[in-house]
């Protein structure tokens, strides 16, 4: 059962990463797509590594309940930022014409 869950998680992770690249490539000019995808991968990897390290330290000091509320707040904040981003991209496209 655990192996099946790992396989499903791997497939879903691959789909997510592919969808992220497609979404990013559709929001940039063709001339700058490669640079933008590389920039995205670089900073995503750096922040993911820092998140793993920080999480290890945070778990030592906080309870599970407080971690749940902090994580929930972070998901809400990320959702609001993502929700606002398409407006910014649309404004940039409008001003560049």
C-alpha positions as CSV (number, residue, x, y, z in Angstrom):
1,X,0.0,0.0,0.0
2,X,2.8,2.4,0.9
3,X,4.5,1.8,-2.5
4,X,1.2,2.6,-4.3
5,X,0.9,5.9,-2.4
6,X,4.6,6.8,-3.3
7,X,3.9,6.1,-7.0
8,X,0.7,8.2,-7.0
9,X,2.5,11.0,-5.1
10,X,5.4,10.9,-7.7
11,X,3.0,11.0,-10.6
12,X,1.1,13.9,-9.1
13,X,4.4,15.8,-8.4
14,X,5.4,15.3,-12.0
15,X,2.1,16.6,-13.2
16,X,2.4,19.6,-11.0
17,X,5.9,20.5,-12.1
18,X,4.9,20.2,-15.8
19,X,1.8,22.3,-15.2
20,X,3.9,25.0,-13.5
21,X,6.3,25.1,-16.5
22,X,3.4,25.3,-19.0
23,X,1.7,28.1,-17.0
24,X,5.0,30.1,-16.8
25,X,5.8,29.6,-20.4
26,X,2.3,30.9,-21.4
27,X,2.8,34.1,-19.3
28,X,6.1,35.1,-20.9
29,X,7.3,36.2,-24.3
30,X,8.8,33.4,-26.4
31,X,12.2,35.1,-26.5
32,X,12.5,35.0,-22.7
33,X,10.7,31.7,-21.8
34,X,13.9,29.7,-21.2
35,X,15.4,32.4,-18.9
36,X,12.2,32.7,-16.9
37,X,11.9,28.9,-16.5
38,X,15.5,28.7,-15.3
39,X,15.0,31.6,-13.0
40,X,11.9,29.9,-11.6
41,X,13.7,26.6,-11.0
42,X,16.7,28.3,-9.3
43,X,14.6,30.2,-6.8
44,X,12.1,27.4,-6.3
45,X,15.0,25.0,-5.4
46,X,16.6,27.5,-3.1
47,X,13.4,28.3,-1.2
48,X,12.5,24.6,-1.0
49,X,15.8,23.8,0.6
50,X,15.5,26.7,3.1
51,X,12.0,25.6,3.9
52,X,13.1,22.0,4.7
53,X,15.9,23.4,7.0
54,X,13.6,25.9,8.7
55,X,10.8,23.3,9.2
56,X,13.3,21.1,11.0
57,X,14.1,23.9,13.5
58,X,10.5,25.0,13.9
59,X,9.3,21.5,14.7
60,X,11.7,21.3,17.6
61,X,10.2,24.5,19.2
62,X,6.4,24.4,18.3
63,X,3.5,22.1,18.9
64,X,1.6,20.4,16.2
65,X,-1.5,22.6,16.8
66,X,0.5,25.8,16.3
67,X,2.2,24.4,13.2
68,X,-1.2,23.7,11.8
69,X,-2.4,27.3,12.2
70,X,0.9,28.7,10.9
71,X,0.7,26.5,7.8
72,X,-3.0,27.3,7.2
73,X,-2.1,31.0,7.3
74,X,0.7,30.5,4.8
75,X,-1.6,28.7,2.4
76,X,-4.2,31.5,2.6
77,X,-1.4,34.1,2.0
78,X,-0.1,32.2,-0.9
79,X,-3.6,31.8,-2.4
80,X,-4.1,35.6,-2.1
81,X,-0.8,36.3,-3.8
82,X,-1.5,33.9,-6.6
83,X,-5.0,35.3,-7.0
84,X,-3.6,38.8,-7.4
85,X,-0.8,37.8,-9.8
86,X,-2.8,37.5,-13.0
87,X,-4.0,41.1,-12.7
88,X,-0.3,42.2,-12.5
89,X,0.6,40.1,-15.6
90,X,-2.4,41.5,-17.5
91,X,-1.4,45.1,-16.6
92,X,2.2,44.5,-17.8
93,X,0.9,43.1,-21.1
94,X,-1.4,46.1,-21.6
95,X,1.4,48.6,-20.9
96,X,3.9,46.9,-23.2
97,X,1.6,47.2,-26.2
